[in-house]
């Protein structure tokens, strides 16, 4: 069975969860969106988490 979590490029831990539109690290809250076209769909709470 393949583990859904990948290694996070920021903290180096294997807490990187790969989803359909983005990746998210449960360990350090690293958040990466694959396609820039969906940036405008980012919920406000995510922007707050990113400090934007
Ligand atoms: Zn991380």
mmCIF file of the protein (N, C-alpha, C, O) and its ligand, coordinates in Angstrom:
data_MODEL
# 
_entry.id   MODEL 
# 
loop_
_entity.id 
_entity.type 
_entity.pdbx_number_of_molecules 
1 polymer     1 
2 non-polymer 1 
# 
_entity_poly.entity_id                      1 
_entity_poly.type                           'polypeptide(L)' 
_entity_poly.nstd_linkage                   no 
_entity_poly.nstd_monomer                   no 
_entity_poly.pdbx_seq_one_letter_code       
;(UNK)(UNK)(UNK)(UNK)(UNK)(UNK)(UNK)(UNK)(UNK)(UNK)(UNK)(UNK)(UNK)(UNK)(UNK)(UNK)
(UNK)(UNK)(UNK)(UNK)(UNK)(UNK)(UNK)(UNK)(UNK)(UNK)(UNK)(UNK)(UNK)(UNK)(UNK)(UNK)
(UNK)(UNK)(UNK)(UNK)(UNK)(UNK)(UNK)(UNK)(UNK)(UNK)(UNK)(UNK)(UNK)(UNK)(UNK)(UNK)
(UNK)(UNK)(UNK)(UNK)
;
_entity_poly.pdbx_seq_one_letter_code_can   XXXXXXXXXXXXXXXXXXXXXXXXXXXXXXXXXXXXXXXXXXXXXXXXXXXX 
_entity_poly.pdbx_strand_id                 A 
# 
loop_
_entity_poly_seq.entity_id 
_entity_poly_seq.num 
_entity_poly_seq.mon_id 
_entity_poly_seq.hetero 
1 1  UNK n 
1 2  UNK n 
1 3  UNK n 
1 4  UNK n 
1 5  UNK n 
1 6  UNK n 
1 7  UNK n 
1 8  UNK n 
1 9  UNK n 
1 10 UNK n 
1 11 UNK n 
1 12 UNK n 
1 13 UNK n 
1 14 UNK n 
1 15 UNK n 
1 16 UNK n 
1 17 UNK n 
1 18 UNK n 
1 19 UNK n 
1 20 UNK n 
1 21 UNK n 
1 22 UNK n 
1 23 UNK n 
1 24 UNK n 
1 25 UNK n 
1 26 UNK n 
1 27 UNK n 
1 28 UNK n 
1 29 UNK n 
1 30 UNK n 
1 31 UNK n 
1 32 UNK n 
1 33 UNK n 
1 34 UNK n 
1 35 UNK n 
1 36 UNK n 
1 37 UNK n 
1 38 UNK n 
1 39 UNK n 
1 40 UNK n 
1 41 UNK n 
1 42 UNK n 
1 43 UNK n 
1 44 UNK n 
1 45 UNK n 
1 46 UNK n 
1 47 UNK n 
1 48 UNK n 
1 49 UNK n 
1 50 UNK n 
1 51 UNK n 
1 52 UNK n 
# 
loop_
_struct_asym.id 
_struct_asym.entity_id 
A 1 
B 2 
# 
loop_
_chem_comp.id 
_chem_comp.type 
_chem_comp.mon_nstd_flag 
UNK 'L-peptide linking' . 
ZN  non-polymer         . 
# 
_pdbx_entity_nonpoly.entity_id   2 
_pdbx_entity_nonpoly.name        ? 
_pdbx_entity_nonpoly.comp_id     ZN 
# 
_pdbx_nonpoly_scheme.asym_id         B 
_pdbx_nonpoly_scheme.entity_id       2 
_pdbx_nonpoly_scheme.mon_id          ZN 
_pdbx_nonpoly_scheme.ndb_seq_num     1 
_pdbx_nonpoly_scheme.pdb_seq_num     101 
_pdbx_nonpoly_scheme.auth_seq_num    101 
_pdbx_nonpoly_scheme.pdb_mon_id      ZN 
_pdbx_nonpoly_scheme.auth_mon_id     ZN 
_pdbx_nonpoly_scheme.pdb_strand_id   A 
_pdbx_nonpoly_scheme.pdb_ins_code    . 
# 
loop_
_atom_site.group_PDB 
_atom_site.id 
_atom_site.type_symbol 
_atom_site.label_atom_id 
_atom_site.label_alt_id 
_atom_site.label_comp_id 
_atom_site.label_asym_id 
_atom_site.label_entity_id 
_atom_site.label_seq_id 
_atom_site.pdbx_PDB_ins_code 
_atom_site.Cartn_x 
_atom_site.Cartn_y 
_atom_site.Cartn_z 
_atom_site.occupancy 
_atom_site.B_iso_or_equiv 
_atom_site.pdbx_formal_charge 
_atom_site.auth_seq_id 
_atom_site.auth_comp_id 
_atom_site.auth_asym_id 
_atom_site.auth_atom_id 
_atom_site.pdbx_PDB_model_num 
ATOM   1   N  N  . UNK A 1 1  ? 0.850   -1.196 0.000   1.00 0.00 ? 1   UNK A N  1 
ATOM   2   C  CA . UNK A 1 1  ? 0.000   0.000  0.000   1.00 0.00 ? 1   UNK A CA 1 
ATOM   3   C  C  . UNK A 1 1  ? 0.882   1.241  0.000   1.00 0.00 ? 1   UNK A C  1 
ATOM   4   O  O  . UNK A 1 1  ? 1.818   1.353  0.792   1.00 0.00 ? 1   UNK A O  1 
ATOM   5   N  N  . UNK A 1 2  ? 0.573   2.162  -0.892  1.00 0.00 ? 2   UNK A N  1 
ATOM   6   C  CA . UNK A 1 2  ? 1.392   3.354  -1.052  1.00 0.00 ? 2   UNK A CA 1 
ATOM   7   C  C  . UNK A 1 2  ? 0.975   4.430  -0.052  1.00 0.00 ? 2   UNK A C  1 
ATOM   8   O  O  . UNK A 1 2  ? -0.209  4.736  0.083   1.00 0.00 ? 2   UNK A O  1 
ATOM   9   N  N  . UNK A 1 3  ? 1.925   4.984  0.625   1.00 0.00 ? 3   UNK A N  1 
ATOM   10  C  CA . UNK A 1 3  ? 1.640   6.041  1.592   1.00 0.00 ? 3   UNK A CA 1 
ATOM   11  C  C  . UNK A 1 3  ? 1.268   7.337  0.870   1.00 0.00 ? 3   UNK A C  1 
ATOM   12  O  O  . UNK A 1 3  ? 1.984   7.755  -0.041  1.00 0.00 ? 3   UNK A O  1 
ATOM   13  N  N  . UNK A 1 4  ? 0.172   7.976  1.255   1.00 0.00 ? 4   UNK A N  1 
ATOM   14  C  CA . UNK A 1 4  ? -0.259  9.206  0.591   1.00 0.00 ? 4   UNK A CA 1 
ATOM   15  C  C  . UNK A 1 4  ? 0.577   10.417 0.970   1.00 0.00 ? 4   UNK A C  1 
ATOM   16  O  O  . UNK A 1 4  ? 0.466   11.467 0.337   1.00 0.00 ? 4   UNK A O  1 
ATOM   17  N  N  . UNK A 1 5  ? 1.394   10.287 1.971   1.00 0.00 ? 5   UNK A N  1 
ATOM   18  C  CA . UNK A 1 5  ? 2.173   11.434 2.435   1.00 0.00 ? 5   UNK A CA 1 
ATOM   19  C  C  . UNK A 1 5  ? 3.561   11.443 1.789   1.00 0.00 ? 5   UNK A C  1 
ATOM   20  O  O  . UNK A 1 5  ? 4.251   10.426 1.725   1.00 0.00 ? 5   UNK A O  1 
ATOM   21  N  N  . UNK A 1 6  ? 3.932   12.610 1.323   1.00 0.00 ? 6   UNK A N  1 
ATOM   22  C  CA . UNK A 1 6  ? 5.245   12.786 0.702   1.00 0.00 ? 6   UNK A CA 1 
ATOM   23  C  C  . UNK A 1 6  ? 6.143   13.624 1.601   1.00 0.00 ? 6   UNK A C  1 
ATOM   24  O  O  . UNK A 1 6  ? 5.693   14.219 2.581   1.00 0.00 ? 6   UNK A O  1 
ATOM   25  N  N  . UNK A 1 7  ? 7.413   13.655 1.246   1.00 0.00 ? 7   UNK A N  1 
ATOM   26  C  CA . UNK A 1 7  ? 8.353   14.448 2.044   1.00 0.00 ? 7   UNK A CA 1 
ATOM   27  C  C  . UNK A 1 7  ? 8.153   15.930 1.766   1.00 0.00 ? 7   UNK A C  1 
ATOM   28  O  O  . UNK A 1 7  ? 8.100   16.363 0.615   1.00 0.00 ? 7   UNK A O  1 
ATOM   29  N  N  . UNK A 1 8  ? 8.044   16.694 2.840   1.00 0.00 ? 8   UNK A N  1 
ATOM   30  C  CA . UNK A 1 8  ? 7.837   18.132 2.724   1.00 0.00 ? 8   UNK A CA 1 
ATOM   31  C  C  . UNK A 1 8  ? 9.147   18.834 2.367   1.00 0.00 ? 8   UNK A C  1 
ATOM   32  O  O  . UNK A 1 8  ? 10.181  18.558 2.975   1.00 0.00 ? 8   UNK A O  1 
ATOM   33  N  N  . UNK A 1 9  ? 9.111   19.751 1.374   1.00 0.00 ? 9   UNK A N  1 
ATOM   34  C  CA . UNK A 1 9  ? 10.329  20.467 0.981   1.00 0.00 ? 9   UNK A CA 1 
ATOM   35  C  C  . UNK A 1 9  ? 10.764  21.500 2.005   1.00 0.00 ? 9   UNK A C  1 
ATOM   36  O  O  . UNK A 1 9  ? 11.896  21.982 1.954   1.00 0.00 ? 9   UNK A O  1 
ATOM   37  N  N  . UNK A 1 10 ? 9.884   21.847 2.930   1.00 0.00 ? 10  UNK A N  1 
ATOM   38  C  CA . UNK A 1 10 ? 10.215  22.877 3.906   1.00 0.00 ? 10  UNK A CA 1 
ATOM   39  C  C  . UNK A 1 10 ? 10.775  22.297 5.202   1.00 0.00 ? 10  UNK A C  1 
ATOM   40  O  O  . UNK A 1 10 ? 11.843  22.701 5.661   1.00 0.00 ? 10  UNK A O  1 
ATOM   41  N  N  . UNK A 1 11 ? 10.043  21.346 5.789   1.00 0.00 ? 11  UNK A N  1 
ATOM   42  C  CA . UNK A 1 11 ? 10.472  20.820 7.083   1.00 0.00 ? 11  UNK A CA 1 
ATOM   43  C  C  . UNK A 1 11 ? 11.173  19.465 6.965   1.00 0.00 ? 11  UNK A C  1 
ATOM   44  O  O  . UNK A 1 11 ? 11.821  19.009 7.908   1.00 0.00 ? 11  UNK A O  1 
ATOM   45  N  N  . UNK A 1 12 ? 11.036  18.820 5.786   1.00 0.00 ? 12  UNK A N  1 
ATOM   46  C  CA . UNK A 1 12 ? 11.747  17.566 5.569   1.00 0.00 ? 12  UNK A CA 1 
ATOM   47  C  C  . UNK A 1 12 ? 11.056  16.349 6.158   1.00 0.00 ? 12  UNK A C  1 
ATOM   48  O  O  . UNK A 1 12 ? 11.536  15.226 6.008   1.00 0.00 ? 12  UNK A O  1 
ATOM   49  N  N  . UNK A 1 13 ? 9.931   16.568 6.828   1.00 0.00 ? 13  UNK A N  1 
ATOM   50  C  CA . UNK A 1 13 ? 9.202   15.448 7.404   1.00 0.00 ? 13  UNK A CA 1 
ATOM   51  C  C  . UNK A 1 13 ? 8.212   14.882 6.379   1.00 0.00 ? 13  UNK A C  1 
ATOM   52  O  O  . UNK A 1 13 ? 7.866   15.553 5.406   1.00 0.00 ? 13  UNK A O  1 
ATOM   53  N  N  . UNK A 1 14 ? 7.772   13.675 6.601   1.00 0.00 ? 14  UNK A N  1 
ATOM   54  C  CA . UNK A 1 14 ? 6.847   13.053 5.653   1.00 0.00 ? 14  UNK A CA 1 
ATOM   55  C  C  . UNK A 1 14 ? 5.399   13.322 6.061   1.00 0.00 ? 14  UNK A C  1 
ATOM   56  O  O  . UNK A 1 14 ? 4.640   12.410 6.390   1.00 0.00 ? 14  UNK A O  1 
ATOM   57  N  N  . UNK A 1 15 ? 5.048   14.603 6.028   1.00 0.00 ? 15  UNK A N  1 
ATOM   58  C  CA . UNK A 1 15 ? 3.692   15.004 6.386   1.00 0.00 ? 15  UNK A CA 1 
ATOM   59  C  C  . UNK A 1 15 ? 3.013   15.719 5.239   1.00 0.00 ? 15  UNK A C  1 
ATOM   60  O  O  . UNK A 1 15 ? 1.987   16.370 5.431   1.00 0.00 ? 15  UNK A O  1 
ATOM   61  N  N  . UNK A 1 16 ? 3.580   15.603 4.041   1.00 0.00 ? 16  UNK A N  1 
ATOM   62  C  CA . UNK A 1 16 ? 3.062   16.321 2.886   1.00 0.00 ? 16  UNK A CA 1 
ATOM   63  C  C  . UNK A 1 16 ? 1.937   15.521 2.241   1.00 0.00 ? 16  UNK A C  1 
ATOM   64  O  O  . UNK A 1 16 ? 2.173   14.481 1.625   1.00 0.00 ? 16  UNK A O  1 
ATOM   65  N  N  . UNK A 1 17 ? 0.730   16.010 2.386   1.00 0.00 ? 17  UNK A N  1 
ATOM   66  C  CA . UNK A 1 17 ? -0.422  15.322 1.817   1.00 0.00 ? 17  UNK A CA 1 
ATOM   67  C  C  . UNK A 1 17 ? -0.729  15.904 0.443   1.00 0.00 ? 17  UNK A C  1 
ATOM   68  O  O  . UNK A 1 17 ? -0.947  17.109 0.313   1.00 0.00 ? 17  UNK A O  1 
ATOM   69  N  N  . UNK A 1 18 ? -0.747  15.064 -0.572  1.00 0.00 ? 18  UNK A N  1 
ATOM   70  C  CA . UNK A 1 18 ? -0.986  15.520 -1.937  1.00 0.00 ? 18  UNK A CA 1 
ATOM   71  C  C  . UNK A 1 18 ? -2.463  15.391 -2.273  1.00 0.00 ? 18  UNK A C  1 
ATOM   72  O  O  . UNK A 1 18 ? -3.015  14.291 -2.294  1.00 0.00 ? 18  UNK A O  1 
ATOM   73  N  N  . UNK A 1 19 ? -3.094  16.526 -2.536  1.00 0.00 ? 19  UNK A N  1 
ATOM   74  C  CA . UNK A 1 19 ? -4.509  16.544 -2.882  1.00 0.00 ? 19  UNK A CA 1 
ATOM   75  C  C  . UNK A 1 19 ? -4.669  16.894 -4.354  1.00 0.00 ? 19  UNK A C  1 
ATOM   76  O  O  . UNK A 1 19 ? -3.678  17.064 -5.064  1.00 0.00 ? 19  UNK A O  1 
ATOM   77  N  N  . UNK A 1 20 ? -5.909  17.002 -4.816  1.00 0.00 ? 20  UNK A N  1 
ATOM   78  C  CA . UNK A 1 20 ? -6.182  17.212 -6.239  1.00 0.00 ? 20  UNK A CA 1 
ATOM   79  C  C  . UNK A 1 20 ? -5.657  18.548 -6.743  1.00 0.00 ? 20  UNK A C  1 
ATOM   80  O  O  . UNK A 1 20 ? -5.147  18.634 -7.861  1.00 0.00 ? 20  UNK A O  1 
ATOM   81  N  N  . UNK A 1 21 ? -5.776  19.578 -5.938  1.00 0.00 ? 21  UNK A N  1 
ATOM   82  C  CA . UNK A 1 21 ? -5.407  20.913 -6.392  1.00 0.00 ? 21  UNK A CA 1 
ATOM   83  C  C  . UNK A 1 21 ? -4.215  21.508 -5.654  1.00 0.00 ? 21  UNK A C  1 
ATOM   84  O  O  . UNK A 1 21 ? -3.666  22.529 -6.068  1.00 0.00 ? 21  UNK A O  1 
ATOM   85  N  N  . UNK A 1 22 ? -3.819  20.867 -4.561  1.00 0.00 ? 22  UNK A N  1 
ATOM   86  C  CA . UNK A 1 22 ? -2.732  21.438 -3.782  1.00 0.00 ? 22  UNK A CA 1 
ATOM   87  C  C  . UNK A 1 22 ? -2.084  20.387 -2.892  1.00 0.00 ? 22  UNK A C  1 
ATOM   88  O  O  . UNK A 1 22 ? -2.608  19.288 -2.712  1.00 0.00 ? 22  UNK A O  1 
ATOM   89  N  N  . UNK A 1 23 ? -0.945  20.749 -2.345  1.00 0.00 ? 23  UNK A N  1 
ATOM   90  C  CA . UNK A 1 23 ? -0.283  19.908 -1.352  1.00 0.00 ? 23  UNK A CA 1 
ATOM   91  C  C  . UNK A 1 23 ? -0.272  20.638 -0.027  1.00 0.00 ? 23  UNK A C  1 
ATOM   92  O  O  . UNK A 1 23 ? -0.202  21.866 0.022   1.00 0.00 ? 23  UNK A O  1 
ATOM   93  N  N  . UNK A 1 24 ? -0.343  19.870 1.045   1.00 0.00 ? 24  UNK A N  1 
ATOM   94  C  CA . UNK A 1 24 ? -0.388  20.485 2.362   1.00 0.00 ? 24  UNK A CA 1 
ATOM   95  C  C  . UNK A 1 24 ? 0.406   19.647 3.351   1.00 0.00 ? 24  UNK A C  1 
ATOM   96  O  O  . UNK A 1 24 ? 0.242   18.429 3.419   1.00 0.00 ? 24  UNK A O  1 
ATOM   97  N  N  . UNK A 1 25 ? 1.261   20.302 4.109   1.00 0.00 ? 25  UNK A N  1 
ATOM   98  C  CA . UNK A 1 25 ? 2.054   19.596 5.110   1.00 0.00 ? 25  UNK A CA 1 
ATOM   99  C  C  . UNK A 1 25 ? 1.404   19.748 6.481   1.00 0.00 ? 25  UNK A C  1 
ATOM   100 O  O  . UNK A 1 25 ? 1.248   20.857 6.991   1.00 0.00 ? 25  UNK A O  1 
ATOM   101 N  N  . UNK A 1 26 ? 1.027   18.615 7.064   1.00 0.00 ? 26  UNK A N  1 
ATOM   102 C  CA . UNK A 1 26 ? 0.360   18.650 8.360   1.00 0.00 ? 26  UNK A CA 1 
ATOM   103 C  C  . UNK A 1 26 ? 1.354   18.935 9.486   1.00 0.00 ? 26  UNK A C  1 
ATOM   104 O  O  . UNK A 1 26 ? 0.958   19.238 10.611  1.00 0.00 ? 26  UNK A O  1 
ATOM   105 N  N  . UNK A 1 27 ? 2.631   18.837 9.176   1.00 0.00 ? 27  UNK A N  1 
ATOM   106 C  CA . UNK A 1 27 ? 3.654   19.021 10.206  1.00 0.00 ? 27  UNK A CA 1 
ATOM   107 C  C  . UNK A 1 27 ? 4.008   20.495 10.408  1.00 0.00 ? 27  UNK A C  1 
ATOM   108 O  O  . UNK A 1 27 ? 4.123   20.956 11.543  1.00 0.00 ? 27  UNK A O  1 
ATOM   109 N  N  . UNK A 1 28 ? 4.182   21.240 9.296   1.00 0.00 ? 28  UNK A N  1 
ATOM   110 C  CA . UNK A 1 28 ? 4.609   22.637 9.412   1.00 0.00 ? 28  UNK A CA 1 
ATOM   111 C  C  . UNK A 1 28 ? 3.638   23.601 8.740   1.00 0.00 ? 28  UNK A C  1 
ATOM   112 O  O  . UNK A 1 28 ? 3.922   24.794 8.628   1.00 0.00 ? 28  UNK A O  1 
ATOM   113 N  N  . UNK A 1 29 ? 2.473   23.079 8.286   1.00 0.00 ? 29  UNK A N  1 
ATOM   114 C  CA . UNK A 1 29 ? 1.450   23.907 7.649   1.00 0.00 ? 29  UNK A CA 1 
ATOM   115 C  C  . UNK A 1 29 ? 1.896   24.479 6.297   1.00 0.00 ? 29  UNK A C  1 
ATOM   116 O  O  . UNK A 1 29 ? 1.341   25.475 5.832   1.00 0.00 ? 29  UNK A O  1 
ATOM   117 N  N  . UNK A 1 30 ? 2.882   23.861 5.677   1.00 0.00 ? 30  UNK A N  1 
ATOM   118 C  CA . UNK A 1 30 ? 3.310   24.286 4.348   1.00 0.00 ? 30  UNK A CA 1 
ATOM   119 C  C  . UNK A 1 30 ? 2.190   24.002 3.357   1.00 0.00 ? 30  UNK A C  1 
ATOM   120 O  O  . UNK A 1 30 ? 1.594   22.925 3.364   1.00 0.00 ? 30  UNK A O  1 
ATOM   121 N  N  . UNK A 1 31 ? 1.915   24.984 2.505   1.00 0.00 ? 31  UNK A N  1 
ATOM   122 C  CA . UNK A 1 31 ? 0.773   24.883 1.601   1.00 0.00 ? 31  UNK A CA 1 
ATOM   123 C  C  . UNK A 1 31 ? 1.211   25.268 0.200   1.00 0.00 ? 31  UNK A C  1 
ATOM   124 O  O  . UNK A 1 31 ? 1.747   26.357 -0.009  1.00 0.00 ? 31  UNK A O  1 
ATOM   125 N  N  . UNK A 1 32 ? 0.989   24.389 -0.754  1.00 0.00 ? 32  UNK A N  1 
ATOM   126 C  CA . UNK A 1 32 ? 1.417   24.675 -2.117  1.00 0.00 ? 32  UNK A CA 1 
ATOM   127 C  C  . UNK A 1 32 ? 0.296   24.335 -3.093  1.00 0.00 ? 32  UNK A C  1 
ATOM   128 O  O  . UNK A 1 32 ? -0.267  23.241 -3.063  1.00 0.00 ? 32  UNK A O  1 
ATOM   129 N  N  . UNK A 1 33 ? -0.015  25.300 -3.962  1.00 0.00 ? 33  UNK A N  1 
ATOM   130 C  CA . UNK A 1 33 ? -1.057  25.100 -4.955  1.00 0.00 ? 33  UNK A CA 1 
ATOM   131 C  C  . UNK A 1 33 ? -0.421  24.780 -6.297  1.00 0.00 ? 33  UNK A C  1 
ATOM   132 O  O  . UNK A 1 33 ? 0.534   25.438 -6.708  1.00 0.00 ? 33  UNK A O  1 
ATOM   133 N  N  . UNK A 1 34 ? -0.945  23.776 -6.975  1.00 0.00 ? 34  UNK A N  1 
ATOM   134 C  CA . UNK A 1 34 ? -0.361  23.339 -8.237  1.00 0.00 ? 34  UNK A CA 1 
ATOM   135 C  C  . UNK A 1 34 ? -0.565  24.367 -9.345  1.00 0.00 ? 34  UNK A C  1 
ATOM   136 O  O  . UNK A 1 34 ? 0.378   24.756 -10.034 1.00 0.00 ? 34  UNK A O  1 
ATOM   137 N  N  . UNK A 1 35 ? -1.818  24.801 -9.504  1.00 0.00 ? 35  UNK A N  1 
ATOM   138 C  CA . UNK A 1 35 ? -2.164  25.645 -10.635 1.00 0.00 ? 35  UNK A CA 1 
ATOM   139 C  C  . UNK A 1 35 ? -2.450  27.062 -10.162 1.00 0.00 ? 35  UNK A C  1 
ATOM   140 O  O  . UNK A 1 35 ? -3.281  27.255 -9.275  1.00 0.00 ? 35  UNK A O  1 
ATOM   141 N  N  . UNK A 1 36 ? -1.785  28.048 -10.729 1.00 0.00 ? 36  UNK A N  1 
ATOM   142 C  CA . UNK A 1 36 ? -1.971  29.429 -10.297 1.00 0.00 ? 36  UNK A CA 1 
ATOM   143 C  C  . UNK A 1 36 ? -3.365  29.940 -10.655 1.00 0.00 ? 36  UNK A C  1 
ATOM   144 O  O  . UNK A 1 36 ? -3.825  30.934 -10.093 1.00 0.00 ? 36  UNK A O  1 
ATOM   145 N  N  . UNK A 1 37 ? -4.036  29.268 -11.583 1.00 0.00 ? 37  UNK A N  1 
ATOM   146 C  CA . UNK A 1 37 ? -5.365  29.715 -11.995 1.00 0.00 ? 37  UNK A CA 1 
ATOM   147 C  C  . UNK A 1 37 ? -6.399  29.567 -10.885 1.00 0.00 ? 37  UNK A C  1 
ATOM   148 O  O  . UNK A 1 37 ? -7.453  30.202 -10.927 1.00 0.00 ? 37  UNK A O  1 
ATOM   149 N  N  . UNK A 1 38 ? -6.102  28.736 -9.899  1.00 0.00 ? 38  UNK A N  1 
ATOM   150 C  CA . UNK A 1 38 ? -7.065  28.524 -8.827  1.00 0.00 ? 38  UNK A CA 1 
ATOM   151 C  C  . UNK A 1 38 ? -6.753  29.382 -7.609  1.00 0.00 ? 38  UNK A C  1 
ATOM   152 O  O  . UNK A 1 38 ? -7.405  29.257 -6.573  1.00 0.00 ? 38  UNK A O  1 
ATOM   153 N  N  . UNK A 1 39 ? -5.750  30.258 -7.733  1.00 0.00 ? 39  UNK A N  1 
ATOM   154 C  CA . UNK A 1 39 ? -5.354  31.078 -6.586  1.00 0.00 ? 39  UNK A CA 1 
ATOM   155 C  C  . UNK A 1 39 ? -6.506  31.941 -6.067  1.00 0.00 ? 39  UNK A C  1 
ATOM   156 O  O  . UNK A 1 39 ? -6.655  32.140 -4.861  1.00 0.00 ? 39  UNK A O  1 
ATOM   157 N  N  . UNK A 1 40 ? -7.308  32.443 -6.989  1.00 0.00 ? 40  UNK A N  1 
ATOM   158 C  CA . UNK A 1 40 ? -8.407  33.323 -6.580  1.00 0.00 ? 40  UNK A CA 1 
ATOM   159 C  C  . UNK A 1 40 ? -9.486  32.564 -5.832  1.00 0.00 ? 40  UNK A C  1 
ATOM   160 O  O  . UNK A 1 40 ? -10.374 33.171 -5.233  1.00 0.00 ? 40  UNK A O  1 
ATOM   161 N  N  . UNK A 1 41 ? -9.415  31.229 -5.863  1.00 0.00 ? 41  UNK A N  1 
ATOM   162 C  CA . UNK A 1 41 ? -10.412 30.427 -5.157  1.00 0.00 ? 41  UNK A CA 1 
ATOM   163 C  C  . UNK A 1 41 ? -9.954  30.061 -3.749  1.00 0.00 ? 41  UNK A C  1 
ATOM   164 O  O  . UNK A 1 41 ? -10.653 29.355 -3.022  1.00 0.00 ? 41  UNK A O  1 
ATOM   165 N  N  . UNK A 1 42 ? -8.779  30.545 -3.375  1.00 0.00 ? 42  UNK A N  1 
ATOM   166 C  CA . UNK A 1 42 ? -8.260  30.224 -2.049  1.00 0.00 ? 42  UNK A CA 1 
ATOM   167 C  C  . UNK A 1 42 ? -9.155  30.823 -0.969  1.00 0.00 ? 42  UNK A C  1 
ATOM   168 O  O  . UNK A 1 42 ? -9.424  32.024 -0.988  1.00 0.00 ? 42  UNK A O  1 
ATOM   169 N  N  . UNK A 1 43 ? -9.616  30.011 -0.038  1.00 0.00 ? 43  UNK A N  1 
ATOM   170 C  CA . UNK A 1 43 ? -10.440 30.532 1.056   1.00 0.00 ? 43  UNK A CA 1 
ATOM   171 C  C  . UNK A 1 43 ? -9.668  31.532 1.900   1.00 0.00 ? 43  UNK A C  1 
ATOM   172 O  O  . UNK A 1 43 ? -8.442  31.473 1.988   1.00 0.00 ? 43  UNK A O  1 
ATOM   173 N  N  . UNK A 1 44 ? -10.391 32.437 2.510   1.00 0.00 ? 44  UNK A N  1 
ATOM   174 C  CA . UNK A 1 44 ? -9.747  33.500 3.285   1.00 0.00 ? 44  UNK A CA 1 
ATOM   175 C  C  . UNK A 1 44 ? -8.921  32.946 4.438   1.00 0.00 ? 44  UNK A C  1 
ATOM   176 O  O  . UNK A 1 44 ? -7.908  33.537 4.812   1.00 0.00 ? 44  UNK A O  1 
ATOM   177 N  N  . UNK A 1 45 ? -9.342  31.822 5.005   1.00 0.00 ? 45  UNK A N  1 
ATOM   178 C  CA . UNK A 1 45 ? -8.604  31.267 6.138   1.00 0.00 ? 45  UNK A CA 1 
ATOM   179 C  C  . UNK A 1 45 ? -7.241  30.751 5.703   1.00 0.00 ? 45  UNK A C  1 
ATOM   180 O  O  . UNK A 1 45 ? -6.294  30.724 6.489   1.00 0.00 ? 45  UNK A O  1 
ATOM   181 N  N  . UNK A 1 46 ? -7.153  30.342 4.445   1.00 0.00 ? 46  UNK A N  1 
ATOM   182 C  CA . UNK A 1 46 ? -5.870  29.868 3.941   1.00 0.00 ? 46  UNK A CA 1 
ATOM   183 C  C  . UNK A 1 46 ? -4.924  31.047 3.762   1.00 0.00 ? 46  UNK A C  1 
ATOM   184 O  O  . UNK A 1 46 ? -3.741  30.963 4.092   1.00 0.00 ? 46  UNK A O  1 
ATOM   185 N  N  . UNK A 1 47 ? -5.466  32.164 3.227   1.00 0.00 ? 47  UNK A N  1 
ATOM   186 C  CA . UNK A 1 47 ? -4.646  33.356 3.054   1.00 0.00 ? 47  UNK A CA 1 
ATOM   187 C  C  . UNK A 1 47 ? -4.143  33.863 4.408   1.00 0.00 ? 47  UNK A C  1 
ATOM   188 O  O  . UNK A 1 47 ? -3.015  34.341 4.530   1.00 0.00 ? 47  UNK A O  1 
ATOM   189 N  N  . UNK A 1 48 ? -4.984  33.748 5.396   1.00 0.00 ? 48  UNK A N  1 
ATOM   190 C  CA . UNK A 1 48 ? -4.579  34.171 6.741   1.00 0.00 ? 48  UNK A CA 1 
ATOM   191 C  C  . UNK A 1 48 ? -3.465  33.280 7.253   1.00 0.00 ? 48  UNK A C  1 
ATOM   192 O  O  . UNK A 1 48 ? -2.524  33.747 7.895   1.00 0.00 ? 48  UNK A O  1 
ATOM   193 N  N  . UNK A 1 49 ? -3.580  31.978 6.960   1.00 0.00 ? 49  UNK A N  1 
ATOM   194 C  CA . UNK A 1 49 ? -2.561  31.037 7.401   1.00 0.00 ? 49  UNK A CA 1 
ATOM   195 C  C  . UNK A 1 49 ? -1.228  31.310 6.727   1.00 0.00 ? 49  UNK A C  1 
ATOM   196 O  O  . UNK A 1 49 ? -0.166  31.053 7.293   1.00 0.00 ? 49  UNK A O  1 
ATOM   197 N  N  . UNK A 1 50 ? -1.298  31.844 5.490   1.00 0.00 ? 50  UNK A N  1 
ATOM   198 C  CA . UNK A 1 50 ? -0.092  32.150 4.734   1.00 0.00 ? 50  UNK A CA 1 
ATOM   199 C  C  . UNK A 1 50 ? 0.442   33.540 5.072   1.00 0.00 ? 50  UNK A C  1 
ATOM   200 O  O  . UNK A 1 50 ? 1.539   33.909 4.654   1.00 0.00 ? 50  UNK A O  1 
ATOM   201 N  N  . UNK A 1 51 ? -0.339  34.304 5.828   1.00 0.00 ? 51  UNK A N  1 
ATOM   202 C  CA . UNK A 1 51 ? 0.088   35.636 6.199   1.00 0.00 ? 51  UNK A CA 1 
ATOM   203 C  C  . UNK A 1 51 ? -0.030  36.631 5.071   1.00 0.00 ? 51  UNK A C  1 
ATOM   204 O  O  . UNK A 1 51 ? 0.731   37.597 5.016   1.00 0.00 ? 51  UNK A O  1 
ATOM   205 N  N  . UNK A 1 52 ? -0.981  36.413 4.160   1.00 0.00 ? 52  UNK A N  1 
ATOM   206 C  CA . UNK A 1 52 ? -1.169  37.316 3.025   1.00 0.00 ? 52  UNK A CA 1 
ATOM   207 C  C  . UNK A 1 52 ? -2.429  38.152 3.198   1.00 0.00 ? 52  UNK A C  1 
ATOM   208 O  O  . UNK A 1 52 ? -2.749  38.971 2.336   1.00 0.00 ? 52  UNK A O  1 
HETATM 209 ZN ZN . ZN  B 2 .  ? 6.445   20.492 6.365   1.00 0.00 ? 101 ZN  A ZN 1 
# 
